[in-house]
């Protein structure tokens, strides 16, 4: 069974410890034998025969046996405890490592709550399986199999009694385990959805309150929990029936063996002493067999969890690291898009045939109507996804030949929704460059205008911000994100709507900060407000996943029918946007094709807002 | 609150008793029945050694006496087998019933507790969420409730029944031979000492372990949604290293806990072994003197083994018990969290609000004694007016908006906010928030479809209203172009939509509720100016009488407002129409020049070239 193989794989690194623990457990179960024998000795020798001088020896023997049992029990725990905990640690590590490599498409379709629930809850279920108890049951089964052999060789009728009980037991075992497993899978899936939903709603607590939907949320959550409740109850009932059937059969089996043995005594084929020891042995056999039911229950639950974990562990990242990575120092910043096309889903391209050559140090603005291809193009540049066709090159090296870490180290990204981690302000800035000195952090903070509000915080740069810390305003968080990009000293900068939430007072200053950040770096700027992109060396106008125009501000405005002119006119409600002529002439590196150009504008006239929901 | 905390610290069981009183009490009868069933089930073990001892004595007797003497041994065996099988069948039936009942009751209790915790979370004010990490909150509902489930289902009744069973066995021993019963008791003080020795350590460890699990939850729930940032900063390895630190700490604590439990268990085994030896030896002495038959001696040996096995198990229960107490404390902590914003007694109903909003001397700080975010703000918004709130970040614009629908409450000395002349704190919260809709900065959509998101604020809205909201928010064309229309899924947090689409959907969601006052907290920042302008004019056209307050840092967003209020560091700095403020030439005037400066001749824009990034190719 696949699950068994996976579990064996998980404990493989701990083989030595497991073997030691198994040996110790076997010793522990063998240590169960001397006590009844010693008691038998006491009964026969002292009580019946009246040899009271032997009593101290027997008593010392008994105490020694129990002391040995205690010592072995502690030893077993010491041997096996690191295994269960180690497996849990290994599993979480392996899952998280895999999660770090999986493509963003996985995150797009899997709710964060569900991912967390796998890392936490499913792994905990597996832990419940790998314990000393499970090992004891398995080992006891092994040692008692030997005892069972002894038992079976003693008397045909006793053997028959044992075998018939085992047969009944095996049947119920098969019957129940499948049901329990199916039920457990269903329960976990449903709870997953419940808690994924819960996380979403807790994160949006503000919206829930703003629309006075608390009572509706309460009812909705109760409904969801209720939906998981039925299957949960069913699994509980099945488990109850199964484990009690196991115990009951074990007990009846023991009684049966005792009765059969007693009859054999009457027929003169066994002695009373043998009956007692046979019954004891039968008890030792059926005990672990009955407990096997509990183990099977745990195993089935763990099996369901392991299958779910396997889904993640077996998933292949859709962006693969190159077999032999091309080393790259600090890139110069030459970026080429060579006939790049991409669709999040097959047959639905959101970017068509993009060809761009960006010289080092150029500032490129990507403009166009909401939602069609600008952000996607940047996702491709960062290799969050690989192009469906075509190729992107950095300094002439295809991105596929660079390791993603090398590539992303070159790029400083400022996203539209700024993310703040629950760390100190300094560590937030340092996020992309862990070894950055305090001086460098402060320099980045000054450049991004974080310094002023940072020093006003209670503990300055050491203040914990983000969730559970000091609440920063959206504008402050945005500046923090800029500082973070700055601290990394990237060769390329991507600003994805980075300034959309900056206020006007901050904006004049932030232009200066961004100018610092962009200085000497190749930059891609996605912006809605055209005023912010006027100075770009190259403005790329996109529509419906196509590059419809490219050129400087002045050149693009010259094109009367161009989309850029229309966008500009509408944004400033001026029918005739003025053409800016720079006194020093267009400052443009050589090798860039200039002037408005088009790549197959489709029949929909440019300017018609073509919108499609895109996976961002 | 502080009283409660004090009480909890004083008595470890306070939290537990409270959960018992609130959630277990309805099941008292069922639980009592289950306990009786469990005791009966346990008691049914007792006859087995006695029956076996009886058979052995009969067999020994029949070996020494002629067969005709007394009842036939075969009959004895048949009777004993029948009785034993009956005992086991009875045990099985009882065990089945008890386990199934306990599993049902514990799942019901857990369900109610989960519901109660969630209800509490929904009723807590926003400031709770500002200072709590979602991961920590989630850990209470999943982990802590889970460990209570484990205890209820697997431990609680077993614990009680073990204690009672041990007493029962001891009584049987006493009945067999009272000296044996007393001998069995010798080790009880040792058991107590063993328990004392480890209880504090086990409890501390399990407390720290739960804290570690919560921290792990918090880390994951912060980092997994931020995957884009992690990737773009190439921090995958560092993330893994950080997780490794956490899981290593978790493993170390777990190991320490298991070792403590192992020592405790080992000592318990040893102590019980001593007890068994004492009983056996003393029993042998008694049998040697002829005061005990061999069968009785065998029976008492089996009994004493059964007497001690529950006692050994008790040691194992201790770590579970400690974990449960910690979990229960954390659960009651959450349940005790004060609901700072709730309906006052005799909250007034709000019918047909006109939409007049008045701020009177509003002063507010997020923490008591903290830096005031708003400082004596006075503002009068007449019904039907559109007001633009303009100012730098941190000037208090968002806070001013959030106070009106009571997302945060003013202190008693912090002034007042009136809706149609009535203090908002005297109104029912549900009524108030239906009348005053806040559209927050971040869109925060929900997994589901366009339709489910749109109907969020007003589930009973008719299709016409949904349609009008879509048109106003400039989403109608988009929705019409989709094959599934309103039933198109939008993904978790609406992430299959672009930023602008998310914002417009969030706006439409508020419009469907048709509020009298619409508070737009910079919620169109991702839209281009033309779309924004289109939406603003549609807002006026579709619902002329509605009061709107628009927060923005863009002049273009507020220039058409009837009144523009400029906030600076929590105070109203300027007020007036666009033209008045531009003439005034203050903060607003400056911003206007900056933001539209590009339309002016280059010469009139000093410093423009200086700020221009210099290409360096």
Boltz contact constraints between the chains, C-beta under 6 A:
constraints:
  - contact:
      token1: [A, 39]
      token2: [B, 280]
      max_distance: 6.0
  - contact:
      token1: [A, 39]
      token2: [B, 301]
      max_distance: 6.0
  - contact:
      token1: [A, 42]
      token2: [B, 280]
      max_distance: 6.0
  - contact:
      token1: [A, 42]
      token2: [B, 284]
      max_distance: 6.0
  - contact:
      token1: [A, 43]
      token2: [B, 294]
      max_distance: 6.0
  - contact:
      token1: [A, 43]
      token2: [B, 297]
      max_distance: 6.0
  - contact:
      token1: [A, 46]
      token2: [B, 284]
      max_distance: 6.0
  - contact:
      token1: [A, 46]
      token2: [B, 288]
      max_distance: 6.0
  - contact:
      token1: [A, 47]
      token2: [B, 284]
      max_distance: 6.0
  - contact:
      token1: [A, 47]
      token2: [B, 287]
      max_distance: 6.0
  - contact:
      token1: [A, 47]
      token2: [B, 288]
      max_distance: 6.0
  - contact:
      token1: [A, 47]
      token2: [B, 297]
      max_distance: 6.0
  - contact:
      token1: [A, 50]
      token2: [B, 288]
      max_distance: 6.0
  - contact:
      token1: [A, 52]
      token2: [B, 288]
      max_distance: 6.0
  - contact:
      token1: [A, 59]
      token2: [B, 277]
      max_distance: 6.0
  - contact:
      token1: [A, 59]
      token2: [B, 281]
      max_distance: 6.0
  - contact:
      token1: [A, 62]
      token2: [B, 277]
      max_distance: 6.0
  - contact:
      token1: [A, 63]
      token2: [B, 277]
      max_distance: 6.0
  - contact:
      token1: [A, 66]
      token2: [B, 270]
      max_distance: 6.0
  - contact:
      token1: [A, 66]
      token2: [B, 273]
      max_distance: 6.0
  - contact:
      token1: [A, 67]
      token2: [B, 270]
      max_distance: 6.0
  - contact:
      token1: [A, 69]
      token2: [B, 269]
      max_distance: 6.0
  - contact:
      token1: [A, 70]
      token2: [B, 266]
      max_distance: 6.0
  - contact:
      token1: [A, 70]
      token2: [B, 269]
      max_distance: 6.0
  - contact:
      token1: [A, 70]
      token2: [B, 270]
      max_distance: 6.0
  - contact:
      token1: [A, 73]
      token2: [B, 265]
      max_distance: 6.0
  - contact:
      token1: [A, 73]
      token2: [B, 266]
      max_distance: 6.0
  - contact:
      token1: [A, 73]
      token2: [B, 269]
      max_distance: 6.0
  - contact:
      token1: [A, 74]
      token2: [B, 262]
      max_distance: 6.0
  - contact:
      token1: [A, 74]
      token2: [B, 266]
      max_distance: 6.0
  - contact:
      token1: [A, 77]
      token2: [B, 262]
      max_distance: 6.0
  - contact:
      token1: [A, 81]
      token2: [B, 255]
      max_distance: 6.0
  - contact:
      token1: [A, 81]
      token2: [B, 258]
      max_distance: 6.0
  - contact:
      token1: [A, 85]
      token2: [B, 251]
      max_distance: 6.0
  - contact:
      token1: [A, 85]
      token2: [B, 254]
      max_distance: 6.0
  - contact:
      token1: [A, 85]
      token2: [B, 255]
      max_distance: 6.0
  - contact:
      token1: [A, 89]
      token2: [B, 247]
      max_distance: 6.0
  - contact:
      token1: [A, 89]
      token2: [B, 251]
      max_distance: 6.0
  - contact:
      token1: [A, 92]
      token2: [B, 247]
      max_distance: 6.0
  - contact:
      token1: [A, 96]
      token2: [B, 240]
      max_distance: 6.0
  - contact:
      token1: [A, 96]
      token2: [B, 243]
      max_distance: 6.0
  - contact:
      token1: [A, 97]
      token2: [B, 240]
      max_distance: 6.0
  - contact:
      token1: [A, 100]
      token2: [B, 236]
      max_distance: 6.0
  - contact:
      token1: [A, 100]
      token2: [B, 240]
      max_distance: 6.0
  - contact:
      token1: [A, 107]
      token2: [B, 227]
      max_distance: 6.0
  - contact:
      token1: [A, 111]
      token2: [B, 492]
      max_distance: 6.0
  - contact:
      token1: [A, 112]
      token2: [B, 224]
      max_distance: 6.0
  - contact:
      token1: [A, 112]
      token2: [B, 225]
      max_distance: 6.0
  - contact:
      token1: [A, 115]
      token2: [B, 224]
      max_distance: 6.0
  - contact:
      token1: [A, 116]
      token2: [B, 220]
      max_distance: 6.0
  - contact:
      token1: [A, 116]
      token2: [B, 221]
      max_distance: 6.0
  - contact:
      token1: [A, 119]
      token2: [B, 220]
      max_distance: 6.0
  - contact:
      token1: [A, 202]
      token2: [B, 134]
      max_distance: 6.0
  - contact:
      token1: [A, 202]
      token2: [B, 137]
      max_distance: 6.0
  - contact:
      token1: [A, 203]
      token2: [B, 134]
      max_distance: 6.0
  - contact:
      token1: [A, 204]
      token2: [B, 444]
      max_distance: 6.0
  - contact:
      token1: [A, 205]
      token2: [B, 129]
      max_distance: 6.0
  - contact:
      token1: [A, 206]
      token2: [B, 440]
      max_distance: 6.0
  - contact:
      token1: [A, 207]
      token2: [B, 444]
      max_distance: 6.0
  - contact:
      token1: [A, 209]
      token2: [B, 126]
      max_distance: 6.0
  - contact:
      token1: [A, 209]
      token2: [B, 407]
      max_distance: 6.0
  - contact:
      token1: [A, 210]
      token2: [B, 438]
      max_distance: 6.0
  - contact:
      token1: [A, 211]
      token2: [B, 457]
      max_distance: 6.0
  - contact:
      token1: [A, 212]
      token2: [B, 430]
      max_distance: 6.0
  - contact:
      token1: [A, 212]
      token2: [B, 433]
      max_distance: 6.0
  - contact:
      token1: [A, 212]
      token2: [B, 434]
      max_distance: 6.0
  - contact:
      token1: [A, 214]
      token2: [B, 122]
      max_distance: 6.0
  - contact:
      token1: [A, 217]
      token2: [B, 122]
      max_distance: 6.0
  - contact:
      token1: [A, 218]
      token2: [B, 119]
      max_distance: 6.0
  - contact:
      token1: [A, 218]
      token2: [B, 122]
      max_distance: 6.0
  - contact:
      token1: [A, 221]
      token2: [B, 118]
      max_distance: 6.0
  - contact:
      token1: [A, 222]
      token2: [B, 115]
      max_distance: 6.0
  - contact:
      token1: [A, 225]
      token2: [B, 111]
      max_distance: 6.0
  - contact:
      token1: [A, 225]
      token2: [B, 114]
      max_distance: 6.0
  - contact:
      token1: [A, 229]
      token2: [B, 111]
      max_distance: 6.0
  - contact:
      token1: [A, 232]
      token2: [B, 107]
      max_distance: 6.0
  - contact:
      token1: [A, 233]
      token2: [B, 104]
      max_distance: 6.0
  - contact:
      token1: [A, 233]
      token2: [B, 107]
      max_distance: 6.0
  - contact:
      token1: [A, 236]
      token2: [B, 103]
      max_distance: 6.0
  - contact:
      token1: [A, 236]
      token2: [B, 107]
      max_distance: 6.0
  - contact:
      token1: [A, 237]
      token2: [B, 100]
      max_distance: 6.0
  - contact:
      token1: [A, 240]
      token2: [B, 96]
      max_distance: 6.0
  - contact:
      token1: [A, 240]
      token2: [B, 99]
      max_distance: 6.0
  - contact:
      token1: [A, 240]
      token2: [B, 100]
      max_distance: 6.0
  - contact:
      token1: [A, 240]
      token2: [B, 103]
      max_distance: 6.0
  - contact:
      token1: [A, 241]
      token2: [B, 96]
      max_distance: 6.0
  - contact:
      token1: [A, 244]
      token2: [B, 92]
      max_distance: 6.0
  - contact:
      token1: [A, 244]
      token2: [B, 95]
      max_distance: 6.0
  - contact:
      token1: [A, 244]
      token2: [B, 96]
      max_distance: 6.0
  - contact:
      token1: [A, 248]
      token2: [B, 88]
      max_distance: 6.0
  - contact:
      token1: [A, 248]
      token2: [B, 92]
      max_distance: 6.0
  - contact:
      token1: [A, 251]
      token2: [B, 88]
      max_distance: 6.0
  - contact:
      token1: [A, 252]
      token2: [B, 85]
      max_distance: 6.0
  - contact:
      token1: [A, 252]
      token2: [B, 88]
      max_distance: 6.0
  - contact:
      token1: [A, 255]
      token2: [B, 84]
      max_distance: 6.0
  - contact:
      token1: [A, 255]
      token2: [B, 85]
      max_distance: 6.0
  - contact:
      token1: [A, 259]
      token2: [B, 77]
      max_distance: 6.0
  - contact:
      token1: [A, 259]
      token2: [B, 81]
      max_distance: 6.0
  - contact:
      token1: [A, 262]
      token2: [B, 55]
      max_distance: 6.0
  - contact:
      token1: [A, 262]
      token2: [B, 77]
      max_distance: 6.0
  - contact:
      token1: [A, 263]
      token2: [B, 77]
      max_distance: 6.0
  - contact:
      token1: [A, 265]
      token2: [B, 59]
      max_distance: 6.0
  - contact:
      token1: [A, 266]
      token2: [B, 73]
      max_distance: 6.0
  - contact:
      token1: [A, 266]
      token2: [B, 74]
      max_distance: 6.0
  - contact:
      token1: [A, 272]
      token2: [B, 56]
      max_distance: 6.0
  - contact:
      token1: [A, 272]
      token2: [B, 59]
      max_distance: 6.0
  - contact:
      token1: [A, 272]
      token2: [B, 60]
      max_distance: 6.0
  - contact:
      token1: [A, 359]
      token2: [B, 617]
      max_distance: 6.0
  - contact:
      token1: [A, 360]
      token2: [B, 617]
      max_distance: 6.0
  - contact:
      token1: [A, 361]
      token2: [B, 615]
      max_distance: 6.0
  - contact:
      token1: [A, 361]
      token2: [B, 616]
      max_distance: 6.0
  - contact:
      token1: [A, 361]
      token2: [B, 617]
      max_distance: 6.0
  - contact:
      token1: [A, 363]
      token2: [B, 613]
      max_distance: 6.0
  - contact:
      token1: [A, 370]
      token2: [B, 498]
      max_distance: 6.0
  - contact:
      token1: [A, 370]
      token2: [B, 500]
      max_distance: 6.0
  - contact:
      token1: [A, 371]
      token2: [B, 498]
      max_distance: 6.0
  - contact:
      token1: [A, 371]
      token2: [B, 501]
      max_distance: 6.0
  - contact:
      token1: [A, 382]
      token2: [B, 232]
      max_distance: 6.0
  - contact:
      token1: [A, 405]
      token2: [B, 234]
      max_distance: 6.0
  - contact:
      token1: [A, 408]
      token2: [B, 232]
      max_distance: 6.0
  - contact:
      token1: [A, 408]
      token2: [B, 234]
      max_distance: 6.0
  - contact:
      token1: [A, 409]
      token2: [B, 234]
      max_distance: 6.0
  - contact:
      token1: [A, 413]
      token2: [B, 232]
      max_distance: 6.0
  - contact:
      token1: [A, 416]
      token2: [B, 499]
      max_distance: 6.0
  - contact:
      token1: [A, 419]
      token2: [B, 226]
      max_distance: 6.0
  - contact:
      token1: [A, 419]
      token2: [B, 229]
      max_distance: 6.0
  - contact:
      token1: [A, 422]
      token2: [B, 222]
      max_distance: 6.0
  - contact:
      token1: [A, 431]
      token2: [B, 233]
      max_distance: 6.0
  - contact:
      token1: [A, 432]
      token2: [B, 233]
      max_distance: 6.0
  - contact:
      token1: [A, 467]
      token2: [B, 133]
      max_distance: 6.0
  - contact:
      token1: [A, 468]
      token2: [B, 133]
      max_distance: 6.0
  - contact:
      token1: [A, 471]
      token2: [B, 130]
      max_distance: 6.0
  - contact:
      token1: [A, 473]
      token2: [B, 393]
      max_distance: 6.0
  - contact:
      token1: [A, 473]
      token2: [B, 394]
      max_distance: 6.0
  - contact:
      token1: [A, 474]
      token2: [B, 441]
      max_distance: 6.0
  - contact:
      token1: [A, 475]
      token2: [B, 393]
      max_distance: 6.0
  - contact:
      token1: [A, 500]
      token2: [B, 525]
      max_distance: 6.0
  - contact:
      token1: [A, 500]
      token2: [B, 526]
      max_distance: 6.0
  - contact:
      token1: [A, 501]
      token2: [B, 525]
      max_distance: 6.0
  - contact:
      token1: [A, 503]
      token2: [B, 392]
      max_distance: 6.0
  - contact:
      token1: [A, 503]
      token2: [B, 393]
      max_distance: 6.0
  - contact:
      token1: [A, 503]
      token2: [B, 553]
      max_distance: 6.0
  - contact:
      token1: [A, 504]
      token2: [B, 553]
      max_distance: 6.0
  - contact:
      token1: [A, 504]
      token2: [B, 591]
      max_distance: 6.0
  - contact:
      token1: [A, 504]
      token2: [B, 595]
      max_distance: 6.0
  - contact:
      token1: [A, 505]
      token2: [B, 392]
      max_distance: 6.0
  - contact:
      token1: [A, 508]
      token2: [B, 594]
      max_distance: 6.0
  - contact:
      token1: [A, 511]
      token2: [B, 611]
      max_distance: 6.0
  - contact:
      token1: [A, 512]
      token2: [B, 611]
      max_distance: 6.0
  - contact:
      token1: [A, 515]
      token2: [B, 611]
      max_distance: 6.0
  - contact:
      token1: [A, 515]
      token2: [B, 613]
      max_distance: 6.0
  - contact:
      token1: [A, 518]
      token2: [B, 613]
      max_distance: 6.0
  - contact:
      token1: [A, 520]
      token2: [B, 616]
      max_distance: 6.0
  - contact:
      token1: [A, 528]
      token2: [B, 528]
      max_distance: 6.0
  - contact:
      token1: [A, 531]
      token2: [B, 598]
      max_distance: 6.0
  - contact:
      token1: [A, 534]
      token2: [B, 598]
      max_distance: 6.0
  - contact:
      token1: [A, 535]
      token2: [B, 612]
      max_distance: 6.0
  - contact:
      token1: [A, 537]
      token2: [B, 615]
      max_distance: 6.0
  - contact:
      token1: [A, 570]
      token2: [B, 530]
      max_distance: 6.0
  - contact:
      token1: [A, 571]
      token2: [B, 529]
      max_distance: 6.0
  - contact:
      token1: [A, 571]
      token2: [B, 530]
      max_distance: 6.0
  - contact:
      token1: [A, 587]
      token2: [B, 615]
      max_distance: 6.0
  - contact:
      token1: [A, 589]
      token2: [B, 617]
      max_distance: 6.0
  - contact:
      token1: [A, 611]
      token2: [B, 478]
      max_distance: 6.0
  - contact:
      token1: [A, 613]
      token2: [B, 496]
      max_distance: 6.0
  - contact:
      token1: [A, 613]
      token2: [B, 497]
      max_distance: 6.0
  - contact:
      token1: [A, 614]
      token2: [B, 498]
      max_distance: 6.0
  - contact:
      token1: [A, 615]
      token2: [B, 496]
      max_distance: 6.0
  - contact:
      token1: [A, 616]
      token2: [B, 495]
      max_distance: 6.0
